[in-house]
Amino acid sequence: MLPVIALVGRPNVGKSTLFNQLTRSRDALVADMPGLTRDRKYGHAELHGHRVILIDTGGITGEEEGIDWEMAKQSRLAMQEADLVVFLCDARDGLTPVDEELAQELRQLNKACLLVVNKIDGLNPDIALPEFFAVGLGEPAAIAAAHGRGVSLLGEAMLARLNLEPVAIDDEEGEAAEEAVDPNRPVRMAIVGRPNVGKSTLVNRLLGEDRVVVFDHPGTTRDSIYIDMERRGKKYTLIDTAGVRKRGKVFEAVEKFSVVKTLQAIEDADVVVLLMDASENVTEQDLHLLGYIMEAGRAVVIAANKWDGLDNDQRQLIKDEIDRRLGFADFARLHFISALHGTGVGDLFESVHEAFDCANLSVSTSKMTDLLEQAQREFQAPQVNRRRVKMRYAHLGGHNPFRIVIHGTQVARLPIHYQRYLVNFYRRELKLVGAPIKLELKDSENPFKDKKNVLSERQAQRRKRMIRARKKGK
């Protein structure tokens, strides 16, 4: 088991900045405003040869109400499961009453604690640090997380509190370990949708615990939260994302970064679950999100949430609306669920695995070519400039997206309607469910292109005689 280290403290003391420094990533959203982090965010870090799990948490003030109380609840859960709690304070603010209350709470936990004073840049440590000895958590470590100052020494201090010794690493071995890819890695499953459709509620229902903050207010989730889980012997990584609104309604910089994180999560996922609100009609934003998922080539499962609150007439109207407006994605499984009560939620896993397997299906070149010939026998390709398009062979070009490469003459000029016919034909014959198909058309190159035909002396003389004869005939 890897050691678990939780970063806790007041809002805006630099927990997410330190998280990014230690994990050498930009996974956590960082901005100069309090209360940005709301959920527990996990990441892997390497501290002088030892791998550890880091938890970034929201700020605790002790006077939380509403959504702030839910944030503080998540932070305290992180403190409970951690082997080491890193308590961050702000050197510029000095020791505050909230810091003293948090220190008292940490002492009662009987956990290994490390006091860290951040934002020490520009200050004299001999003047700024002495007051922090009063919290009774030992000698504070001074750092400037934004600039990386003192972070390496902080790593050594963390290992000392965990009773671990620093280990020297061979750079070549480290690079080889990073390049190795685990073939049995978990299925990455992203939950995306508009704000307040129930994404975090669904994630908590799938996990069976209150893992992420749920609050009846749009925009509760701001960052993409990656959560590992196991169900019936199969491993998953759930990705809870921020809601995506129309571009014209996004004004705050934080929300813009949240949207970017959501789009990155779609690119990073194996299967995307598009969550819609069944109590509302299919919106343009739902269609835009589905279009982006298909453009990214990710396997997709569609779920209509809040199904339990509708009567029979409303349900039929929603079904008709979905059939009418989502006809272009009829290859995806559709589920009607209630994330709050758990109705139909368990069936999502079966569809996710079906879509994942289809997106990663391996098909031989001979079979792909046979299917191409069969498709042409059933419906011949139209002529282009009075010349027949010749499709010679096809092969698999990649997975997730499922890519089909077709070689031939003039294939790049195939009409769109015939390309759609080929996509639907392959999907029907290969029984691909939930996986978008991308066609890649490659024209065969003329081997004599850019090669000048050099005539022999006899051919040149014959050509001259033919030209003279034609002139005489005129």
N, C-alpha and C positions, 0 to 999 in steps of 0.2 A: 504494500500500500504506500502510495506517495504521501509525503507530509502535506497537510493543508494549512495555508496561511491566509488569514482574513485581514483585510485593510479596513479599519473602522475609524470614525472620527466625526467631527462636526461637518456640516455642509461647506463645500468650497475650500477645504484645506489641502487639496491636491491628491486625493486618493486615486482617482482615475489616471492622473498624469503619472504617478508612481507605478500604477498597474501597467501602463503602456511601456514605461522604461524597463521594468523587470521582465515583461514578456517579449520585449523588442518588437512591438506591434503597434498598430493604431486602432485596436479593436474597440477600446472604450471611447465614447464621446467625451470630448474635453472642451469646455468653454468657461469664460470668466463669469459664471453665474451660479448661485447656490441651487441645490436640489435637482441638478441635471440627471444624475444617476438615480434610478428608482428600483431596479431589480438587482438581484445577485448576479454578477457576471463572473464566470469561471475562465481561467486561462492557465496555460502551462508555462513555467519559467525554469531556467537552469541557473542555479546559484553555485558557481565554483565547482562544477562537476556533478551536482545533485539536482535531479528533477523534482520540482514541487508543484503543487496546485495552488494558484492564487485566486482569491475571491475579492472582487471589487464590490463595495456596498454603497448604499445611499447614506446621506448624513443623518445623524441623530442629534436632536436638540433637547429632548425630554418634555417638550410641550406640543407634541404633534397632535393634529386633528385631521380627520378625513383621509385624504390620500397620503399625507405625510406620516400618519400613524401606520399605514400599510407599509410604507418604505422602511420605517424604523423596525417594524416587525421582521422584515426580510433581513435587515442588518443583524438583529439579535439572533436569528436562526443561523446566520453565518458564523457568529461568535460561538455558538453552541457546538457546531461541527468542526471547528478549526482546532488544529494542534498548537498553533501559535497565533496570537492576536497582535497585529501591529497597530498601535494606537497613534494616529497622526494628529499633530497640533500645528497651529500657524504661528510662526515666530513673529510675524508683523502684528498680529492681534494680541500676542501674549497669552498668558494663562487666564482663561475665562471661567466663570462659574459652571458653564456647560461642560467644559473639559474636566473640572473637578468631579462633577456628578458622574461622568462617563468613567473616570478613573476608579471611583468608588464601586461602580457596577462591575468593572473588570476585575477588581480585587476579590469581589464576592464569587466570581466564576471559578476561581482556583485554576486558571489556565496560565500557560506560559505567555507572558506579555513582553512587548518591546515598545518602548516609548520613542517616537520619532518626531522631531521638530522640523517642519518643512519651511520653505521660502526663506532660507537663511541668507540668500544672496543679498549683498549690499548691507548686511548687518554685522556687527561685531559679536561673534559667538560668546565671548567672555561676558558680554553684557546681556545678550538675549536669552542664554540658556539657563542661568542659575535659578530663575523662578520656577522652572518646570520640575526641579528636584522635589518640589513640595507635593507632587501627586503621589509619590511613594512607589514608583514603578522602576526605580533604578536610574542609571545614568542615561540621559537622552542622546540619541544619535541625530546629528545635525546634517541635513541634506538640502539640496535645491533640485527638486525632481524635474522641474521644467528644463534645467540645463544639464541634468545628469550628474551633478556634483554630489559626491558622498554616497552614491548608489552602490558602488562596488563594495565599499566598507560596510554598508548596510546589509548587503548579502552575507558577508562574513558574520555579522552580528546575528542575523537570523539563524544561520546554521549553528552558531554557538548555543542559542537558546533551544534549538532542537537536538542538541548533543550530537552534531554531525561535524566531521572534519572536512575542510576543502580538499578537492581531488583535482589533480592536474589532468587535463584532457589533451589527447593527441588530435590536432586539427583535422588530419586526414580521416581518422576514425569518426570524428564528429560529422564531417561532410558526408561520409558514406552512410551514416545512420540517418541523416536527413533525406538522402536520396531514396532510401528504401521505402517502398510503399506497402502497407499492410493490405493483402488481398481480402482479408476478412473484416475490413473496416465497417463501421456502422453505416446504415442507410441514412443519408442526410435528408431530413424532411422539414421543409419550410412552410410555415402557416402565414399566408399573406391575405390582405383584404383592405377594405376601407376602414377608417377609424370607427371604433365602437360597434363592430360586428360580432365580437366575442372571441377574438383570437387568443388572448391570454386565458380566458375561461376555458377554452378548448384545450390549451396546453396543460393547465392544471388538472383538467379531467383526464387527459391521457396519462399524466404522471401519477394521478391519485393523491396529490398533495398540493398545498398552496405554495407553489414554487415561484410564481411571478405575481406581481402586483395586479390586482383586479379592482377597478373602480368604475362606477357608472359615470364616466366622463370621457369624451373623445380625447385621444392623444395621451393616454396614461403611459403607454409604452413608448420610449424614445429611442432605445437602442435595440440592436438585434442580439437576442440572448440565445446562446448555444447550450443545450442541456442534453447530456448523455443519459440514456435509459435502456432497459432490457425488458423484453416482453416475450414470454414463451420461448426462451432460449435464443431470441434474435435481438441484435443490438441496433439501436437507433440513435440519431442525434436530432433532437427537435430544435427548430429555430423559430423562436417567437419574434415577430417583427413589428415595427411601428406601422400604423395605418397610413395609407397613401391617399391624400386628397387631390383634388384638381390643382393644377399648377397655379391657377389664378387665385386660389385661396390660401396658398402657402406664403406667409410673410416673414415669420421668424426664422432667423438663421439656424437655430437648433432644429427646427422641423425640416429644413432643407437637408441638413446632414442626416436626419433620421430617414428621410426618403432615399438618400444615397445608400445608406446602410441596408435598407430593405431591398433595393435593386441589386446590391452586391450579394445579399443572402440568396436571392433567386439564382444568380449565376453560380453560387457555391453549392446549391442544393442538388440532390439527385431527383427528388420528387417534390413538387410544389402543390400544397393544398390551398386552393383558392376558396376562401370563406366569404359567403354573401349573407346578407340579412334577408331572411324569408319574409319578414314583416314589411319589407319595402319591395318595390319593383326592381328589376334588373336595371342598374344605373349605367350611365356612360362610363363612369370610372371603373366599374366592374369589367366592362368590355375592354377598356384600355389596359387594365392589369392582365387580363387573360391574353390579350394580344401580345403584350410584352413577354409573358411567360412562353408563349409559342414561338415568338421571335428568338428568344434565348435558347429554344430547343429543349426545354426541360419537360420531363414527364409531369403530367398534371392530373389532379383529382379535384373535382368541384363539389363543394358542400354548401348547402343552404341551411343556415343556423336559425334558431328561434322558431322552429317548426311547431313546437308544442303549443304556442300561443295563438294558433290560427284555427278558424273553423273550416268546415269542408269546402265551402264556396271560395274562401280566400286561398285555400291550398290549390284548388283547381285552377284559379286565375294565375297563381304563381307558376304552376307547371306549364300552362299554356304560354306564358310570357317567356319562360326559359326555353321551351321548344322553339319559339319563334325567333328569339334574339341570339341564342347560343347554338344555332344550327351549324356554324362553322367549326365548332369544337365538339361535335357529336361523338367523337372517338373517345372522349374522357368519361369516366364513371361519374355519376351524379348521385349524391347522398343527401337525404333530408334528415337533419339531426337537431338535437337540443344539447348544446354543450353544458348548459346549467344543470340539467337533470340526467345527462348521459345517454339519452335515447339515440341509438344508431351510431354512437361514437366508435364502438369497438369494430364496426364493419369497415372503418376507414383503413385500418392496417392491412386488411386483405387486398383492398384496391391499390394501396400504396405499393405493396409487394408485386402485384400484377403489373402495374405501370413500370416499376423499376426493372423487372425481369424482361418486359417487352423492349424497353429502351436499351437494354444491354444484350439483346438476343444476337447470337452469332449464326450467320448464314453463309454457306459456301458460295463461291463465285459461280460454280456450275448451276446451282439452284437459282441464283439471282438471274442468270442469263436465260435459263429455261422459262422462268416466269416472265421475263421481258418478251421472249418470243411468243409466249401464250397471249400476253396482253396485245401484241400486234396482230395476232390472228383473230382475236375477238373484235378489235377495233383498230383498223389501219391508221397510221399517222397521216395527217393531211400533207399535201405537197406545199413546198415553199419555193416561189418563183418557178413554178412548173417542174420542179425537181423533187423526187421522192426523198424524204428523210430516211436515212439508213442507220438504225440503231443496232450495233454489232454485238456488244456484250455489256454486262453490268456487274458490279461488285459492291461490297459493303465498304463504305468510306469512313465509318466511325460510329461511336455510340454516344447517346445522350448529348446531342441529338442523334437519332437514328438516321444516318446519312447514306444515300444510295447514289453511286457514281455510274453514269451511263456514258459509254464511248460510242462514237459513230461519226457519220458525215452529216453536217448541218443540224446536229442535235441542239446546238445552242440557240437555234431559231425556232424551236418547237413552240407552238402557241400555248398560252397559259392554260386554256381549257384542256388540252391534251396532257399537260404536265399534271393537272389536278386528277385527270383520269388515271394516270400511272400511279400517283400517290395513293389514291383510293383502291386501286387494284392490288398493289403490294400490301396495303393495310388489311384488305380482306383475305388475301391468300396466306399471309403470315400471321393473321389473327393478332395484330398489334393493337393493344388497348391502352389508352392514356399516354402514348408516346408520339409526339409530332415527328413527321418524316420530312427531311430536307433532300431535295434533288440537286445533284451537281452534274451538269451536262458538259461534256468535254468533246470538242471536235477533233477528229484525227487530222494531223498535219500532213500536207502534201510533201512527200519526200523529195520531189523535184523543184520545190519552191526555192527561188533565188539562185537556181543553177542555170547557167547559160548553156544553150545547146550549141556546141561547136560543130560546124559542118565540115565534112571531109572535102578534099579538092573535087572529087567526082560529084558529090552532092551539091556543091556550090555551082559547078558548071551546069548541072541539070536544072537547078533553080533559075539560072540566067536564061536558059533556053525556054523554059516555061513562061518567063516574064516576056521575052521577045515574041513568043507565039501569041500570047494574049494581046499584046499591043497591035500585032498585025491583024488579028481578028476584029479588033475594034475599027 
